[in-house]
Amino acid sequence: MKRYRNREIWDFEHGVPVIGNKEVILGLDGGTTTTICVCMPFLNASGPLPEPLPVLARAIAGCSNHNSVGAAARDTLEQVMADALSQSGYSRSSVRAVCLAVSGVNHPTDQQRIVNWLREIFPAYVRLYVQNDAMGALASGTLGKLHGCVLIAGTGTIAYGFTDDGREARAAGAGPVLGDWGSGYGIAAQALTAIIRAHDGRGPNTNLTSSILKYLNLSSADELIGWTYADPSWARIAALFPLVVSCAEAGDKVADKILLDSVKELALSVKAVVQRLGLCGKDGKDPFPLVMVGGVLKAKKEWDLGKEVINCISKDYPGAYPIWPKEEPAVGAALLGWNFLLKELY
C-alpha cells in the first residue's frame, strides 16, 4: 500500500484512532459527470437488511470515467474514497472491501487497470471489486441482488441485464461517438444539430434555437458552432437536456420528435437485453425487475421520458415491473461488494 504520487490526501489517518475490530465497506458509483463514494459498516450476514441502511459517510467528486478524462480518473477515485473515510472517522486499516461501479468499464482490461490503481492504495487483505456502473445501479433497486434489468439514462445511457444463473448482457453504453441515443448527451446533441439544420435551411424552424441560444448567451446559431467545439465534454452538452424537454412541452415539434425517438431507443436497449437473456420467459410474460436510474428518466414533468419508456417496454413485456430505487447507486455498489464478499467467505 502506498500513497499514489506521494499525495497528502491520506494524512488524516495519523489522527484516526484504532476502532477495535469494526470493519467498513466502500461503495462507489462513478459516472461521466459525478462520482459518489459511501462508507458503510460491514453488515451481519444473517437476518434482513436494516432500515434505513446505515451510511457512515458520503463524499462527492467529479468525473471518474477513464474513457472521458484518462488517468485523471485515478486521482478522482482516490480523493473521493479518502474523503469518505475521513468523514466516517475510519482509516484504510478498517476497510474490508471496496466495490467500484464505474462507467467506462467495458472489458476485463478496464477492470484490471482500475484494480491495479486500487491495489496501490489499499492493504493486500482488502477485497477489490470493479464493475460497470450499471451493476451498482441495478443493485440499488434490488438491494444487492443481481437479477433483472437496469436502464441508466443520464449523461450517457446503458441497459444491463443479469440472470440468477450468472448470465449477463448489455446494450448501448458505447459512448456518444458510437451512439448513446436517448442519453442526456444524445438528446442535447440532436437538439444542437437541429438548430444548425434550421439555420442553414436543411431542417424546419424550431424554438430550440431561441431557447438554447438565450441560455448560452449567444446571439446567433453561427456562434453555437464555436461554443460546441470549444469544450465538447459530454456533461457540458448534456446539461442542455432540460431545455429540450421544456421546448417539447411548449409544443415544439422538432423537440418533441427528438424525445419520441429517444424513448424508442431507450426501450430498444432494454428489449435487446431482455430478449438475449430470456428474462421475460418463453411466453414473454414472466415478471422481472426493471430498475430505472438517471436524470433523464427522473424528470417528473408533463413530458415524462421515464413513464413513456416503461409504457413502450410494457407493450412487448407486460411482466416488467419498474423500480425507482430508494437507495443511490453508490449504496448499491456497497451492497454488491458485501454480497461478493459473503460468497467468498461462505
C-alpha positions, 0 to 999 in steps of 0.5 A: 500500500502506498500513497499514489504520487506521494499525495497528502490526501491520506494524512488524516489517518495519523489522527484516526484512532484504532476502532477495535475490530469494526470493519467498513465497506466502500461503495462507489458509483462513478459516472461521466459527470459525478462520482459518489463514494459511501462508507458503510459498516460491514453488515451481519450476514444473517437476518434482513437488511436494516432500515434505513441502511446505515451510511457512515459517510458520503463524499462527492467528486467529479468525473471518474470515467477513464474513457472521458478524462484518462488517468485523471480518473485515478486521482478522482477515485482516490480523493473521493474514497479518502474523503469518505473515510475521513468523514466516517472517522475510519482509516484504510486499516478498517476497510474490508472491501471496496466495490467500484461501479464505474462507467467506462468499464467495458472489458476485463482490461478496464477492470484490471487497470482500475484494480491495479490503481486500487491495489496501490492504495489499499492493504493486500487483505482488502477485497477489490471489486470493479464493475460497470456502473450499471451493476451498482445501479441495478443493485440499488433497486434490488438491494444487492441482488443481481437479477433483472434489468437496469436502464441508466439514462443520464449523461450517457445511457446503458441497459444491463441485464443479469440472470440468477444463473450468472448470465449477463448482457448489455446494450448501448453504453458505447459512448456518444461517438458510437451512439448513446441515443436517448442519453442526456448527451444524445438528446442535447446533441440532436437538439444542437444539430437541429438548430444548425439544420434550421439555420442553414435551411436543411431542417424546419424552424424550431424554438430550440434555437431561441431557447438554447441560444438565450441560455448560452448567451449567444446571439446567433446559431453561427456562434453555437458552432464555436461554443460546441467545439470549444469544450465538447465534454459530454456533461457540458452538452448534456446539461442542455437536456432540460431545455429540450424537454421544456421546448417539447412541452411548449409544443415544439415539434422538432423537440418533441420528435427528438424525445419520441425517438429517444424513448424508442431507443431507450426501450430498444436497449432494454428489449435487446437485453431482455430478449438475449437473456430470456428474462421475460420467459418463453411466453414473454410474460414472466415478471422481472425487475426493471430498475430505472436510474438517471436524470433523464428518466427522473424528470417528473414533468408533463413530458415524462421520458421515464413513464413513456419508456416503461409504457413502450417496454410494457407493450412487448413485456407486460411482466416488467415491473419498474423500480425507482430505487430508494437507495443511490447507486453508490449504496448499491455498489456497497451492497454488491461488494458485501454480497461478493464478499459473503460468497467468498467467505461462505 
